[in-house]
């Protein structure tokens, strides 16, 4: 336990440094290299991708079971000095959850499953945003009403898992369509009704 | 995190690094570091100033009034129950807290507009309808319409509502964006009843603490109790209140139309007589300086009181120190309809409107020459819940009682 916590603190320190500049960190009296080395040593010993993972400002677009699906957004943060990859996600109130990317042509965005998951660079972050990468909740079994909080579980390529809580927000955007092929396939399923613009 | 904030942090760290290098570099460098370092970028812009959202009291009451204020009143949808109100207040509190720090709210579609907090505050007030929907027994006796006054011409369009958002900042774009963000988060729960926008002098135009002038040209608010004093504590935060309102207060928002065209017919001596104060510096007609105590007994050569019986400050004056209020007013001035619709958004905070606001207003209603040029056209009363801690939300004391 203690070892894990130490690693996490070291990673946080190195993340802070990377978020600004190494010069600034050096001047501020935090030996950036030492912090990074500590992180490496610990990560080799015990830390998992889930330990290194955090989310900044997570939220979910409000949706009803009738609408059937919605997106999870926020900034995925990797506090370690090695790339981690988010490979799948789950949510209790959704029958199916996928990692999606959006391919934009003009003002029309087309969603498709993101192959290989979401790699998050070492000491960096990856934004999940409407019109771009997001976690797609499908086959909703309960309404996600504005103002509730929902816990999403994520799994990484090393098999580790963790959860985060996101606020549900009323949001007009995030209406990306499926590609034609999928839209046709989904016509008589719960996928219908999403992105009806 | 907003760019502005990131820039400041980085600058701070770089300056710190330079000072560190100087100390290591010897005596000369050390002397450089000891001098107040001129910052190449000059002072930080006003827009970077912040007022904390979290605290024992809500921000936007004691906060020195910002240049711009928008008051938005919402009515809850019929289906919004206590659970819905709780979710709404969570969302709005989270929005307000983030934006007060210059960060975008969650799901903000224009995050760049949030980067200039400019002392943004959001103050929430609960109308009688909201509190009743949560717990009828929790409604303070004063929460509801004020008694009718003869001179009022209240338009229900500016009347009581369920929820008030008072959004203030020194930058009108900041106010606009904050209001829009919070209304987007309100639309599943409530609809807008009315919006009132007002302004004071721009930030930095006058020394801090200068008493405002209204559009009639009068120095307005001289005898306000000062935040931080025992007086203020008792008059605004004190009093007998339901437990959930401990650390809270009440807001009376009166829309007072001023009839500037007929006011123009009065010359300065008459204008000063109406109020009982000098126009140039706001001093009582019996004194020299703004904050001189008015002498209501002083007589002129002809034996009449210098401050006339009909004068506003005589009528507003009370021998009962408990009958005082805290004003935080904004001017308004609209010409959308062709003519001028101008006046004062008279925002008054007090522990108990019936004991503090109403007696004064009754005296003004009976006899105050100023009534000739001013008419209250809107009036609404709200309970202002206490502030909340980080992770909490405004209204928690009522909604999780």
Interface residues (C-beta under 8 A of the other chain):
Chain A: X20 X21 X23 X24 X25 X26 X27 X28 X29 X57 X58 X59 X61 X62 X73 X145 X146 X147 X148 X167 X169 X170 X171 X172 X173
Chain B: X9 X10 X13 X14 X16 X17 X18 X20 X21 X84 X86 X87 X88 X90 X91 X94 X104 X106 X107 X109 X184 X185 X187 X188 X189
